[in-house]
Amino acid sequence: MKVQTLFILFLLAFGLNANEIESLTFVEVENQKQWDEVFQSAKEKGQLLFVDAYTDWCGYCHKLDKEVYTEGSVIEYYGENFVNVKFDAESEFGYQLANFYGIDSYPTLLFLTPEGNVFQRIKGFVPAPTLRAYGQQVMDEWAGLPLLETAFNEGKLERESYLELISILERTNPEKAEMVATAYGAGFTEEDYLDIENIWFLTRFENGLNSVHYAYITSHKDEMITAHGQGEFNDYMSGVYNDNLMLAIKYGDKALLNRLTQEVMPVFIPEAELPGAKYVTESVYYAQREEFDNYKLSVNSYMNNHLADEEKPDFVISTAVEIIENYESEELLSFMRILLSQSLQIDNQRYESHALLGYINGLQSNFKAAEESLAEAKKLAKSDEEKAFVGNLQQAVRMMQQG
């Protein structure tokens, strides 16, 4: 008799079957009312929610069901400590949740606070011992949060506990995390800047160009590189650059933009690379702000003052791709049509230039010109991949023409 048959008979002898294997119990939510109810339950119990976002086609989602949620320690620990929830991310309601929480791969597992904030996120499959460990870590942090907050509020928080509190608050109360971070940074000594954890902290907080921390680190560049290495120093400066560029774009702060290009970038970008980096910074700022006259001026200035003629076609091609992918602007499309035509005067054997010119003409309903440019691109394309690329653009333009 086969081993599988013996196993089934064994189950039957004890009044069991394969479908009755114990598993972690989840609440399956399908609408807003059920979603509100699980949060209400979490608030009443003072517990976090453990949320499994799955899809029917996801193999690892099924693997979690079969191998992880049936493991005894997971069933016991999660059953006692969390409100356990599932939702199908491709259902009408589940799609909204997935979009709200930025879920783009499956499975994705979330630990949510009763207020709906993400306390911890796990992307992909994890075996039972790992999931059990995640649960323990989350519970330890959740249980310790009130004690840390009380100590901070009473002015009794030990200095070594600040980073722990800030890390948790980043996920639960970002505004308070900023407040605690300011308090922590206010007490920095020279020795604090030699601790790499503090440099990582300053990359996320207190990195304004007027902060004492930015001033100290940039004025002690050599000491920082000696202590932490060039890579860590560059990571800090990149963090400062990125955060302040976003602020400049958000508020239209050209003074801040100028400080980034003239003050920040020279500190960590090699001199030979500065013109290109400055161009990228300004072009992103102007495009995001929809200041298209300044954007075009920036493109032309960089191309004409810093690129040799033989470099211009590649630059125009990459710029055209960026505009097509990121901006829906007739003004920028017309601008790129002009630049692509000019680049073809330099090198008319580039299939990409013809192909992109054809596609842009299609976007602007110049279908005859689009067909001519794409036909020329097809002649110049050599590899199967290049021909397929042009073919896809031709198909897209035909669909545009058909309406």
N, C-alpha and C positions, 0 to 999 in steps of 0.2 A: 504494500500500500504506500502511495506517495506521501512524503512528509507534509505537503500542503493539505492533503485530504485528512491526515491525522490531526493537523492543527484545527481544521474546521470542526471535526468531530469533538475535539477537546472543548472548543468554545460552546458547541451545542450542548455538551454534557453538563455544562454549568449554567445553561439557560441564557447564553450570550450569542451575539452574532457580530460579524465584522463591522456593522453599521452602528453598534452600541459602544464602541471604544470611547472612553471618557475623553473629553476635550474641554478646553477653556471656553466658557460661555461668553458670547458677545451679544450686545444689543445691535441689531441691524437697523440703521436709520435710513429712511427713504424720503423724509420730508422735514420741513422746518419745525413742525410741532414736536416730532420725535427728537430732533437735534436739541431743541430747547429743553426738553425733558431730561436728557442725559446730563446736560449742564446743571440743571436744577438738582439732580441727584448728586452730582459731584460736590456742589456747594453744601448740600445738607450733610454729606458724609465727610466733608473736608478733605476730599481726595482729588488726585489728578485723573485725567482721562487718558487711557491708552487707546489710540485710534489706529486701525488698520485700513489704509486706503488701497483697494485692490481692483483688479479687472478680471473678467472671466477668462481672457486669453493668456493671462500672466502665469507661466509655469511655476515660478518661484513663489507666487501667492499660494498656489495649491500645495507647494512643498511646505510652506509655513503651516498650513492647516493640518497636513498629514504627519509632519515630523516634529514640529516645535510646539504647537498649541496642544498636543496630546502628551507632552512630557510632564511628569508629575510635579516637578519643582516649579515649572512655569504655571501650571494650573493652580497650584496652591498659592504661590506668591502673588500672581497677578489677580487671582480671584479675591484675595484678601485686601489688597492695597490699591487697586485701581478700578475705575468705572471703565469697562472694556467695550469698545465700540467698533463697528465695521461699517464701511460704506463702499458701494460700487462706484468707482470714479467715472464710469461711463454712463451711469444713469443720469436722468435729468437733474436731480438734486445733487447727486454726487459730483457731477461735473462742475457745478457752482462751488462746492466746497474745495475741490482740487484746485480750481483756479484761485480761490481766495487764499489758500495756504501755499501757493506756488509749487504744487506737486506736478512733476513732469516725468516721473519714472515710477515703476512699480516692481515690487511693493514699496510703499513708503509708510513708515510707522511714526506716529507722532505721540508725544506726551504733551497734553494741553493742560493749562491751568483752568480752574473753574471760571476764569474771566475770558478764556479763549485764546490766551497767548501760548505760543509754542515754547515749551520748556526744554524739549529735546527732540531731535529729528534723526531718524535712522533711514537711510536709503538703501534698498536692496535686502536680500535675504541674509538672515543671521541665524546660526544654530541655536539650539535651546540654551546651552550654558551662557552664551554671549548675551542673549536676550534677558536671561535671568540676571546677569551682571549689570546690564543697562538699567533694569528695573531697580536694583539695589542702589546704584549710584544716584539715580533720579530721586529715589525716596530719601536717601541720606541728605541730598542737597535741599530738597523740599522741606524736610523736617528741620534742618539747620537754619533755614532762611529767617524765621521769626527771631531766633536767638541772635543772629548776626545783626538784624535790623534794630533790635532793642539795644544791643551794645553800642551800635553806631549812634542811635538817637540819644543815648545817655552819655555819649562821649567816652565810652569805655572800650571801644573796639580796638583790639590789638592790631598793630600795624601790619603784621603778616597775614591778617584775616581780611584786609581790605580787598585784595584782588579776588579772593573767593566770593565775597559779597558782590562785588562789581560784576563778576562773571555771571552770577545767578540773576542779578537784577537786569542785565542786558536782555535776558529772555523773558522777564516777567514785568518789569517796570522800567523801561528805557529812560524815562525822565529822572527817576530817582538814581539810576545808574550814573547819569551825568553829574548829578549833585554829589554823590559819594566820590566819584572820580576826581572832581574838583577839590574836594577836601583832602583826598589822598595825595594828589599832586602838589598841594600847597606846602606840604612838609618835606619836599625832596631836598636831600643833601647831595653833595658831590658823589658820595658813595652809592647813592641810589641810582645814579645814571650809569654805574658800572654793572648793574644787575640787568641781565638780558630780559627778564620778565617785565621789568619796568619800561624797557624800550618797546616791547610788544604792546604794553599798556598804552604808552604815549602815541603809538601808531593809530590807536582807535580813539583816544581821548586827548584833550588838551593839546591839539596839534594845529591850532590857529597860528597864523604868521606873527601875531602880536603876543603870543604866549611866551612866558619866561623859559619854558622847556625847549621850544623851537630855537630861541635865541641861544640858550646854553649849548645845545647839541651842535648847532651849526658853527658856533664860535669855538667849539672844542672838537672839531672834526677829526683831527689826527688822533686825539685820545680815544674818541669813540670807535674809530676804525681799529686801533690797536686793541681795545678791549673786546670788541664784538665782531670785527671783520668787516671787510668792504661790503659784502652781501647784505648783512644786517643793517648797516648804515644806509645802503641804497634802498632797502625795503622800507625803512622809516621815512626817508625822503619821498619815496614814491607814494606812501600813504598820505603824507602831508600834501603832496601835489594833487593826487586824485580827489581827496576830500575838498580841498579848496577850489579846485576847478569846478566841481559840482555846485559849490556855493556860488561861485562867480556866474555860472550859467543860470542858476535858479533866480538870482537877484539882479542879473544884468550888471554885475559889478566889474567894470572895465579896469578900474584901479587895481583890483585884486588880480585880474587877468594879467596886467602888466607886471605886477610883483612876481607872479609865477614864472613868467618868461624871462624876466631880468634878474630876479633875486634867487628864486628857488632852483630852477633848472640848472644853472651854472654850477651849483654846489655838488651835484651828483651825476651830471651828464657830461661826457667828454666833449671838449670844445668842437671837434670836427663834426659831432652829431647834433650840435645845438641848433643850426638853422632848420634842419628837418624836424626836430622836436618842437621848436617854436612854431613852425608852420602847422604841424598837427594840432597843437594846442589851440592856436587861433582859429583854425578852420573848424574844429569841433565846436568851439564856443559860438562862432558866428552862424554856423549851420543850425545848431540847436536853438539858438535865439531867433532864427529865421531872419537874420540880418544879411540878406543875400548879396547886397552890393558889396559889403565888407568881405563876405566869403569869397566872392569872385576876385576881388582885389587881392586877397591873401593868396589865392591859388595862382593868379597870374604873376604876382611878385615873386613867389618862391620858384615857380617854373622858369621865369625869365632871368632871375638873378643868381640861381644856385644850381641849375641843371644844364648840362651840355645838351646839344641838339639830339644826340643819340639816346639820351636818357629820357627825353620828353615823352615818347610814345608809351613807355611802360608806366610812367607817372599818370598820364592821361587815362590809360586803361584802368588802373587801380582806382583812380578818383571816380571814373564813370561807374564802376561796379559799386563803389560805396554809395554813390548818390542813388542809383537804381534800387539798391537794397534797403536804404534807410530813410529816404526823403521823397515825399510825394509833392514835388514842386515843379510846375511847368517852367518857371524861370530857370531853375537849375538844370532841367533837361535841355532847354534851349541852349544854355551856356555850354553844357557838355557836348551837344551836337556841333557847336562851333569848334571846340577844342579838339574833338575827334577828327573833324575835317582838316584842321591845321596839322595834326599829328600825321595824317595820311600824306600830307605834302612832304613830310620828312622821311617817312617810310611807308610806302603804299603796299608793302608785302606782308603786313601784319594782319592775319585773319581776324584776330580779336578786335582790332579797331573797326574793321568793316562790319563785323557781327554786331558789336555794341551800337555802332552808328545806325545799323538797320533796325535793331530792337528799339532804340530811342525814337526813331522815325515812326515806328509802329505805335509806340505809346502816344505819340502826338498825331496819330491818324494820317501820317504821310506814307500811305501804304505802297505807292509805286516806288518811292525812294527807298522804302524799307526792303522791298523785294529785290531791288537792284543791288543794294549793299550786302544783303544776306547771300545772294547768288554769288557775288564776288568772294565773300568769305568762304563759301562752300568750295570754290575752286582752289583757294589758297590753303585750306585745311588739309593736313597731311595724315595724321593718325586717325584711327577709328574714333578715339575719344574726342578729338577736335571736330571731326565731322558730326558726331552725335551732338556735341554742344551746339553747333550751328543749326542742326536739324531741329533741336528742341526750341531754339529761338524762332525758327521759321514757323513751326507749329503754333507757337504762342501768338505770333503776329497774325497768322491766319484766323485764329480764334478771336482776336481783337477785331479783325475786319468783319467777321460774321456777326459781331455784336454781342 
